Amino acid sequence: MPFDVKDILRQLEAGFAPESGAPKWWQESWEDPDGFAAALAEAHAGRGVPPPKSRPGQQYDFFHDLIVRHVALERPAFRTHARIQGWQAVGYRTLHDLASRRASEWADQGVEPGAKVCLVHGVGQELLVSLLATLKLGGCFTLLPPMGPRAMATRLDALTPDFIAAEPHQLPLLKGHEPLLLKSQGRGAPGFTSHTYKPTDVVGLLFSPLVDPPHTPVALTAENAWRGAIGDGMLTFGLSPGDLFAAPDFPVLQHLPALLFATLLRGATYLHLEMADLALNPAPLLEQPLRALGVTPKLRDLLLRHRASLRNVQHWFRNPEEPYDAQAWRTWVKQCGLQAVPSSNILVDASAGGAVLVSSRGVTEPTTDVHTDVFPVPGRAWTLKDPNESGQGAPTDVGVFTLLPDKDRPPGHVLLARIRQRYHYGGTQGFRHDGRTYSAKEVTAALEDVPFLAGTSVVPVSTGGLASHARFILLAFTGATPAPPSGEQELNRRIEMLLGGDFLPDRIEFFPLFPHRVKGAVDDAWCASQFFTGALHRKAKDPMFQALTALRGRLLESAAASGEDVPSPAR
């Protein structure tokens, strides 16, 4: 099918009413993804820069298309602001030189096409250099920002990397994997061409928080990575060379490298700002002319507190999976002076290549500027599947959004509702935290040897609302003795130390009881049933159950002292 990309870009800039459904070209792109990708590639080539080496459906040279094409234009590729150092920028030419030298060093250490390279870096220059060096060598990268040692060990064991890139001070996080650490001293001599990937080559293995369990590596093919980058760069965010893109507080594992690829492919600048710095001073975000700004509820509330004005923003977007608080959003839009600024809903899944659900990028009525409208992203085939997980198509207008082909892909989790020509985000399949899975098993395993605990279980509780927001409550059973006064603080400290802040539960409930066990493991179904019916609360206050719990505690102590098997607790 022929696609007029110039006209498509004009339509996207003007926006369209969701009532009429997706434009004709959008719907045709679902049926002809290959033709649509070819049209975007042709329009993307541009003038004044070397032509891209990637050919849709044939080959992909990420290092050339992300970096080499833009070297001569002397533009910043990455900018950040720190409280002490102030503004810092790294240009495309500098990134090219640093990444080429690192690639040369790594090649001497055995990194070759297909090698699995785990990048243990936070967002910053080191991550970019290591990522680009891996792409130049044809490696398969994995982003693993530093987290607690137990969470790191779980993911490294699941990944089995060939090499690890990390800074020296992160060595304690790599216990048992130290021999895999690559040496990066910046002394390599660049002098070889970059690698070209085939469409089906796996360019990345990503730990997507949208997958259950979240420590499962998901393969990102070169085809999906490139198509996601060009579609998001040109259409979703409308980036041009020299534009600034920022998405503070957007979870790294869900959104990177997709947002980086989309920005660099278009010759734009990725602006990274830490929320801790913005909480003290949001000025760095306000003084830059931003082509696109991603806003989370946390950033929204921060800007509301500071009474900030965002006159520098041309387009802002939010994740439709986050809590739908229309009043808070509209208050923020009015206070920041964004009534005439285009906005959109954008759901990004980096393991799928980039954005998967988007809405029209346009100015809407004041009463509908925050909405649940979304469309499957242009240029990707998709279907709605039956929520009963049978694998068949949805028999109604509500189903689980699934990208095609779905072979070897994790099952979808988003419920999409079709109402006439419109599509609405309808929540998630199962309980999630803003669309992301909560690793309850990792949390309870990390608390197994806490002295005052007899067992733990995590119970998800729906708060209702359009986004199906859930809270995760940790049920902490303390047996015959009550929890110490610092019990909650101790559990939170332990979770954060061993796993990371993202693993903290929304609430902790202590019960001076023993949990029911099945074959030695805490019975989560029993815990949830007892909690939701109020039985745990009643038993914790009942004198008879308190006496039985104390008796059971003494029996367990006697059995442990004599070496006998511990009996399973009664219901």
N, C-alpha and C positions, 0 to 999 in steps of 0.2 A: 504494500500500500504506500502511496506517496505521502510524505509528511512535509509540510511547509514550516520549518522550524522558526523562521522569523515571525510568521503569523502566530505560531504557538506562544512564543515569548511575549508578543504583544498582548495576547489574551490573558496570559498569566499575570502580567503587570496590571492589567485593568481589573482582573478578578471577574468572577461570574457567580450568578445566583445559584446556590445549591439546589433550589427547588426544581430547576430544569434538568438536574442530573449532570453527569460528567459530559464535557463537550465531545463531539463526534470523534475528533482526532484522539482524544484520551481513551475512549472505548476501543477504537481501532488499534491503539498501541497494545492493549491487552491481548488482542488476537494475533498481532504481528510484532512480537518483541524484537526479533532480529532486524526487521526493516526499520523499526523505530530507533534502535541502537545505531544502525548505520547512518541514519539521517542526523542524529545528534553528533556523531563523530565527525561527519563532514562539516557541520556548522561550527563545531568546536575548534577546528584546525586554525581558523583565524589568520591574521596577517601580522608580519613584523616579528614573528618568532619561528624557530625551527618547527617543521611539521611533526606531529606526534608519530611515534613508531608503532603504537598499538593499532591493531586492525580487528574490529569486532568479529568474533567467531573464529579468528585465526591465531592471533598472538597478542601478548600484552607485555610491554616494557614499562613497568611502573617507575623505575628510577629515572628514565629519560623523560617520561611524560609528566611526572610530578615535579622534577627539579631541573633537569638539563635544559628543557625548553625555555625556562624563565631566567636562566643565569644572566644573560646579557642585559636584562632590563633593570638590574640593581634594585629589586624590590625586597622589602622584608617579608619573610615567609612566616615568621613566628615572633610574637611580641608578648611580653609579660611585664608585670609591675610588682616589685617587692617593696616592703616598707622602708628598708634601709637603702638598697641600691637604686630604687626608683625604676624608671623605664629601662628595659633591656630588649634589644631586638637582634635577631639573627637573619641575615639575608639568604636568598636562594644560592648565591655564589658561595657564601661561607658554608652553608649546609652541604653543598656539592663537594667542596674540598674536604671538609671534616668526614663526611660519610665515605668518600672515596678512599681516604687514608685508613679509616677503620676497616673498610672492606678488604683492603690489601693486607692489613694485619691479621684479620680473621681468616683470610684465605690461607695464609701461611700456617695457621693453627688447625686447619682441616675443615673449615666451613665450606661446603660445596652445595650445588643445587639439590634441593630436597631436604637438606639438614634442618632439623627442628631446633630453632633458637628461641629460648625463653628470655624475654626482655623484662627484667625486674627493675623498672624505673617508674617514678612518678611522672606526671605530665611536665615536660620541659625539654630543653635542648638535648640532653643526653638521650631521652627516649626517641626523639626525632632522628638523631644521628645513627643510633643503633638500628632503628626500624629501616631507615634508608640503606644502611650498609647491608642489612639482611636481604632487602629487595634487590640490590645490585648484584649480590652473589647468587640469587635464585633460591634463597632459603625459605623455610616455612616458619613464620614468626608467631609468637604467642605473647600477648601483653599480660603481664602479671604485676600490677602495682603492689608495692610492699604492703603486707598485712601481717596478722599475727603468725607466729611460727607454726602453730598447728594447722592453720588454714593453708599456709604456704606448702607445708609438707604434703597435705592431702592433694593439692593441685599438682605439685611436681611429681608425685607418685602416679597420678592419673595421666599426666602428660608424657612422662619418660623422655625428657628432652635430650638432644645430642650435645647441646651447648647452652650455657647461661650467660647472659650479659647483665652485670650488676656493678654497682660501685663498691669499693672496698668495705665501707662501713656497714653494708648490708649482708656481709658474710655470715653473721650469726643466724640469719633467716634461711640459709641454704644448707643447714645441717644435713650431712649425708650426701650432698651433691656438690661439695667444694671442688672435686676434680674437673667438673664440667665448666668451671668459670673461665670465660675468655679474658685475655689480657688486652687492654685498650690503652695505648700510650701515645697515640697520635703521631707515630713515627713512620707509618706505612707510606709507600710511594705509589700513588694512584697511577694506573697505566693500563687498564683493561676495560673492555666494553661491558655494559650492564647486561644482565640476564634477560632473556625473553621467555615468558611463561606461555604454555599452551592453555587454552580455555578451561580444560578440566583439571589443570594442576592445582594442588592445594597450596595457596599462598599464605594461609594463616590457620592456626588452630586456636579458637577463641573460647574463653570461659564466659559464656553469655549468662547474665543473671536472669534472662528470660527463659532459660532452660531448667528443667527439673530432673536431677539435682544440678545446681549451678557449678559444680566442680567437674562437669562433663565437658571435655574439649569438643567443640563443634567446628567442622571443616568449612573454611571459606575458600571457594574456588576463585581463580583469577578472573573468570568470566563475571561472577557476581560482584566481586570487588570493583572491577572497572566500570561495569554498568551502573552500579550504585553510585559511584563517585561522579560520573558524568551526568547522570540524571539529577542527583542532588545539587551538584554544583551549578548546572545550567537552569534547572526547572524549580526544584524544591526551594532553594535559597536564592536563586537568581544572581549568582556571584559573577563578577567581572574582574579582570586583572586590577590589582590595587585595592580592591574592596576589603573591608575588615569584617570578620565573622567572630562571634563570641557566644559561648554557651556555658557560663559559670554554673557550677554545682550540678551539671548533668553527669550522671554516673559514668565513670570512665569505661568500665567493662561493657556497658550496654552501647555506648556511643562511639568509642574509638576502636579501630582507626578510621571508621567511616567518615566522621566529620573532618578529620585531618586530610584524608584523601580527597574529599569533595573540594576543600579549600585550596589545597596545593595544586590540584589538577587544573583549576581555573586561574592560577597565578595570583590568588588572593592572599590575605594575611590572617593567620589564626591567632586570635587574642586570648591568652589564658590568664585568668585572674582567680586567686584563691578566695573562697568565701570568708575565711578568717580575716583576711586583709580588708575585704570589702565591708565587713561588719564594723571595722574601725573607721574606715574612710572609703565611701563609695565613689569618690571623685574620679579615680582612674577609669571607671566604667562610663562616667558621664561626659568625659572630655574627648572621647574618640568618636568620629563619625562612623557609626556601625551600619553596615548594609543589612545584617541580620543578627538578632539577639534572641537567644533561648532563655526563657524565664521559668524558673521553678517556683513553687509556692514559698519556699524559703527565701529566695531572692526577692520575690514580690513583697513579702512582709518586711524584709530588710529595707527596701527602698521606700515603703510606706512610712516606716519609723523615721527615716531620714528626710522625709518630705522631698524626695528627689524629683527632678524634672528631666525627662528623657527626650529632649528636643533633637538629640543626635541620632535617633534610631529611625531607619527607613522601613523596617519590617520586624515584628516580634512574633515568636511562636512559643507554644507550650506543648507538653506531652499530654495527650488526652487520657492517659492512664492514671494521671495524678488526680487527687480529690477535686471534684467539680464543685467549687465554692464560687458560684456566679457573683454573689454580692461582693466578696473580697476582690475578685478580679475586676469588676466594674468600678469599684472604688479606686483601685490602683490605676486603671486606665485613665480615669478622670483626673486623678491627682498628678499623674506623670505627663499629662497633656498628650495622650496617644489616641484621642478620639478619631483623628483623621489619618492614623498610621495603619497600614495593612497588617493583619494578623492572621495566624493559621494554627491548626492543630497538626503536629508532626510526631509520628511514632517511629523511632529509629531502632533497628536491630542490626548492629554491626556484623553479626554472624551471618546475616542474609545479604550484606553488602551495603546497607544504608537504610534510608527511609522506606517503610513498607505501607504506611497509611498516612495520607496527607489530606488537607482540606484546601479549598480555594484561598489563594493569597490575595485578599482584598479588604477594603474598608466596608464594614457592615453596619447595620443600624445599632444605635446605642444599647438597645435592649437585647441584641443578639450577637454582640461582639465576642462573647464567650459562649461556645456552643459545643455540641457533640458531633457535628458533621465531619465525616472523613470519607475519602475514596481510596481504594487500593492505588498504589503509586503507579504512574504511567510506565509502560514498557515492561511490566512483569505479568506473566500469566498467573492466574489465581482461581480459587474456587471456594465455596462455602461447604463445609463438611458437617455432618450430623453431630451435635454435641454429645451423643451417646457413645462416642469414641469407637464406633463400628467401622469407620473408614468410608462409609457411603456418603453420597452427597446429601446436603441438608434438604429435608422434605418441605420445609417452610421457608419463610424469608428471614429467619434467624439461624445463623450457623457459625462454625468456627472458621475464621479466616485462615486460609492455607495457601501459601505460595506454591506454584508448580514449576518444575516437577518436585514432588515432595519425597522422592525416594532418598533414603539416607539423611533426611532432615528431621530434626526434632518436631514433634507434633505441635500444631498451633495452639495458642491459648486465648486469643482475642475473640470475643463474641461480637459479630457484626450483624446489625439489623438493617434490612432493606425496607424502606417505606416509600412506595412508588418509585421515583427515580433517585431518591436520596439514600445515603448510607449513614448509619449512626454507630458510634462506638457504644457497645452494649455491655461492657464489663469483661470479666475474664472467666475462663474455665477453671474453677477451683479458687482457693484463697491465695491472694498474692499481695505484696507490698508495693503499691503503685505499679503494678504489672510485673514486678520482679519476684522471683521465688525467695522464700525465707528458708534457709538451711537449718531446719529444726534439729535434724539428726546430728549435725556438727555441734550445735549448741549443747544439746543434752550430753553428748559424748565428752565435751570439754569439762563438764561439771561432775563427772562420775566419781572422782576421788575427793570431792569436797567433804571434809570430816563431818559437818553437821547435817548433811543431806542423806536421805534414804532413797532418793530417786527423783527424777524430774520428767516433765512432759510439757510439750508446747501445744497450746490450743489456739487455733485461729478463730477470731470473732468478727463477724461482718458488722460494719457500722451503718450499712444501708447507703442510699444515695445512688446517683447515676453511675459513678465510677466503681461501685462495688468495693469500696475501700475496706481493708481488713486491718485489724490489730492482732498482734501475736502476743499471747499471754503465757508466761512461763509459770507452770505449776511446780512449786518446790515443796517436796514432802520431807519433813524433818524427823519423822519417826516419833519416838516417845518423848523427845525433848524439843522445846520450842526453839525457833530460830534466834540467834543472837541479835542484839540491837543493830549491829552493823551488817546483818545478813544480806540485805539487798545491795548495799554498797560493795560488799565482798564479791557477790556473784557478778555484778556488772563489771567490776574491776577485772575479774578473772576472764570473763568473756572477751572484754576489750583487749586484754593482754595476749590471750592465746589465739584469738580469731580476728578481732578488729571491730571498730565502732559500728560497722554495717550489720553486725550480728546481734546487736543489743535488742532484747525484746521490748515491746511497748510498755509492758507492765509485768511485775513479779508478784505472785500470790503465794504466801506461805501457808502450809497446812500441817499441823502436828499429827500426821497420820502416816501410815505405810501405804505405798501404792500397790495395786494388784499387779502381779507379774505373771507372764506366760513364758515358760522355758527360760526363766531367769531374767527376761527383758521386761521393762515396764510396759504395761498394757495401755497404749495410748488411747485406744477406743474406749476403754473403761474410764480412764481419766477424763476424757472429754464428756462422756455421758454423765458422770458423777458431778462434774463442774457445771454443766448446763442445767441440770435439774436442781442444783443447789444442795445436793447430797453432801458434797465435801464440806460446805460451810456448816451444815447442820451437825455432821459428825464431829467436826472440830470443836463444836460448843457443847456437845452432849456428854454428860458425866460418864455414862456407861461406855461410850466409845473411847473416852479418854482413859478409862480404867483398862479396857481391852487393849488399847494401844500400848499402855505401860507394861501390861503383862506380856504382850508380844515382844516388846523390846527386850525384856529380861530373857525370854526364851531364845531369842536370836543371839543374845550375848552368850548364853550357856552353850548353844549349838556351835557358835564360832569358837569358843574356848575348847570344846571337846573334839572339834574337827568334823562334826556331823553335818550332813546336808541341811541347808536352811529350808524350812518348809515354806510352801507358797502361801501368801496371805489370803485369808478368806475375803469374800466380797462383803 
